[in-house]
Structures are given as C-alpha cells and as structure tokens.
C-alpha cells in the first residue's frame, strides 16, 4: 500500500498532525451519507412506487438489510485494531461506492434487500465507526471540543443532502442519482484517505493531543498512562456499558424509524413537499448547535449528566411527534430530537475513550455499534407495520416514547468504571 503523506514527511511537520485528521474524519462522516437513513428517506417514495412494494415490504427490506449489516460489522472494529484504520477505511470507501452503483440496478424486493445491506454495513456502519475511531486515536483530553468541530460536517449532511437528493431524483431519476453518488464517493474520498490518513500519532513520533514529544520507547506508555484500557469483556461488566448500549440502540430505532418515513409522514398529513426538507434543516441545525456546545461541555462536565440531558431531550421530541402531528409539532420534534441527538453524539465521541481507553476501542465500539445498527433496522419496520395495520404511525411512536423515557431515568447511573490497579 502507498505510504501516507504524513509518514513520508513526518519529520518536516511543524504542527500536530491531529489537526489534519479532524477535517479528514469530517469528510469521512459526510461520505457515510448514502448509507444513512436521512439519505435513504429521499429514495423511499420512489423505491416503493418503482418496485411496487407496500410499506411493510419496504421497511422489512430495510430492517433485514440493516440487521444483516450488524453481523459483519462486529469484525470491523477488531480488524481496524489489528491492521490499522487507514487500510480498512480505504476498503470501506471503495466498497461503499460499489454499493451505490449496485443500488441503482435493483429491480425486486430481494435485490433491494442486498442493496440496503451493503449501504448500511459500509456507510452507516463501517465508515461511521472508522471515522469516529480515527479521532479517538489522536485526541483524549480535548476530544470533546474536537468532536464538536467535526459535527459541522454531520450537520451539513443532515440538513442539506436529503433536499439535494430529492431534487436530483426528481430531475434525473433515482437510479441515475445512485450512480452519481458512486462516482462522487470514490472520486473524492479514495485519494484523500490514501494520501492523508495516518493511523496513530505514535506512527509519526507524536503523542495524543499533541503533547511534547517523548522518547520513542516511551510513546505507548505515555499515551495510555492517564486512562485504564479495558478489554471488551471487562467493559461489558461495567454498569455504564449496558446503559450506553441501550441508549444508542433505542435512539437509533426511534430516529431511524421516523426519519425513514418523514417524507411519507408529511405526505399523509397533507403537507407540501417543502416541509420535510425544512424539517431536515431544523434537525441538522439543532444537532449542530447542541453538538458544538455539548462537545465543549463534555471536556468539563460529568458525561453521565450530559447523557441524561440528551435522553430527556429525545423523549420530549418523541412526545411532540406522538401527540401532536401539526407542522409546528413536527418542527418541535425535529428541534428537540435533533438537540438530543447532538448531545448524545457529543457524549458518544468522548465517553468510549475516556471510560474504556484506546487499546481495545475498535472491539468495544464495534460491539455497541452493532447493537445500534440493529436497532436502526427495527425502527422502520415497526413504523411500516403500524401504518399498514392502523393506517398511521402512532403505535410505533408511543413505543419509542416509552422506551426512551425509561432510559432517561437510568442514564444518570452511567458513571465511569472503577478499575482495580492490580487488574
């Protein structure tokens, strides 16, 4: 494999290379869009009509594809621990581009299922996990503020990509739009990651957070001296782990289910086509605001308190959409849910490396991300079944609200693990 620019010119760099990794990771997050629900939602009305599918069939394909994607995703984290983030990221980007091209060719329920599997596994799953872990390799004490800066890319994608995709689909067709996505992902991301990505600061003689250089034989110890590094088995035994895993899973289930059907929900309520596009903007901007603030606060406040605030906001947003389906209620939902999601993203970018260390980060986050992806697959199916049976999405919304409310009551107990020095 061609060595990274950072490896070739490491001794000439007058700055901390982690600051190059921030925009690179941000671009990787944006590149996950084809596999994210906010992008897929722009295609759902056209897929349902073109392939003659019911809501249950469409959401079933999405659920099965997402659940199947969660299984190989468990291998991505350990592989990145073993072979490095850069190489695995290049493979994920190339395969995501191919997946977009395949999605343009689907003609039936089963080929759509395969397309959803590939898009979810490679985009929403693998590339999201890899970009998050990339930043965790370079920052610890400042990771909250760094993650806040990264949130700009995520918010931009969430706010404007659905509208852009919807416009492209109505202009050139959904198949052609997927073909262009394949070209854009490969042409932009492969050269950038190939040339600029660097796995760890130790690889170029630097240390986490850009601290003063230490002798090479002390790099590993210096990087881990301030945090206990737990294995996956040890992390699972900690009280915080199941709370964090459940919060991520239910949040993904509710958010994915509603976002997947947001265009359909607005159409059912008789709103104009501009309404869902505006809702995505509200969602993205609120997520950006709270992730920026939450990222800074995560470096100074207890993370379990921020987690509690985030889950309460998510619950309030679900209450707004479950009990009031006016345009104002939908904007209230997107504002509150987007705000809560921003807080949880800020917490998630910090809490794994702070609580469990870097050594086994890929395995730990990979396991939780597997649960998150599985939850995101169940959300659309529950929404689709509710609409087919009852003619509306209310029963699924009530279920999401109940689960998230319960989690908001226990989130405060997700405190840092106490690890014995003699472990």
Steps between C-alpha positions, in 0.01 A plus 500: 500500500624853419633665817303797628625854447525533877743207520723627220530853636447447875833651607428818303163571656506812719157425650293228662368272225179440691377832362519351150304197617207712620380622156589162351278320751231762434507419128481130582188568706339686209595210269291264715186679373395240238461248783331739744124503544469872427630429147306177450180680602521714186490180291226314690189640320660432161623152597157404630329616179761371255527155657128475591562439871276556800625696801554176692696347214717807456574532871552123529770516234659789687480320834640172370775678313591699810487202735717295264738796479543492877653152491817562293528842662622324814816412306580852381616629838737209574635512143577871537672427833716241329568642153452873553219742429641633173500174307157390623361848421624481141332163456174629653494807272563298184232249593251776590546651155433159344194460724355828370544380144331170585208687662436665164431157346248351747179362352336298778455461875800267525744714303384801704569304817857434381543868413379609842734247663801636313413867551430457871800279571749715311360851551301531820696218661864462399596847380323673791680276749838549332475879479403523868783272606746698289451809714513295820850387401627859490319682780402427859496803729366721220291241322172667597594828335646321200183295456301822520696634203437177310127539555489775238538241224231274642255787538562623146434153364183458705362844417560518126575159348137371519374807315782475245429131442127560466569769242739272307252213505215712363734638232700200376340199675590294806717249313715771343530673837644185657747470211621855560532430873731207415722725290508783755591274795784325318642804318514721809575272793739235369781745407457702819515200735778332300729803523413670830372240746732404785398232750651622828723784622756245615554400135661836426668566834223713650278446803129524577369860516826629353692498828874550498684213338630224722764238418373240251531217751263686733232595245267211575518547877452876474191463290325267743638614835198715588227249424430136575465294181227241538440200279155444350421238764598735781304789347181293475513438875494872574163656592540777245536263205141361481353846564705651221428209266124514568491879459672476163275216386167662591611840374595339166173306488279805556701745293547266206135395497369856490762638262452204264130587467523878542410574137211250523382637836490854363316382190243313714436819698446697180812718522680642198820338375705788643402412857720188545794685344456781754466246780836349408654848519352555847626158606850557363543850637381406849725195496792722398431754775470250783789288378724806494392598852491141624843425358652785701304410815607135467856604581391657831171347626419143613401304191216316672327834563531599137367158401196559723434841342524349154258215568249742659511715184447193284201399712349849477539499124331162468217627718450793261468284189294230674233729643494788253544455127461856380781673312594681822511170687727349236737796522494462880587134459790569264631779725487295821602168349777667300621673816496175696678318220768771495558454873520121469739527207722732704493260794558197280807652337658545843368238737640184342863606504465673841329204668670205327826621341642470148661156487179302437289792378418338168359186662302692764347761271451239229284288729285796607478624142374156401211540748440854375479390138266216596274745684495731201376211289205425727370858509378526139339155516300593810391821328405317181300232682315765701401688185388184317286377792368821661537745213741724696830490683366571851547156663869492404549857621346414839738202531804714420390759754456242777841342445686830481326636809612195695859548389495866600429386857806273522750700291636676809642166620738472202798602715868430420612143572711436809793285394739331739863603462595134535269382224 
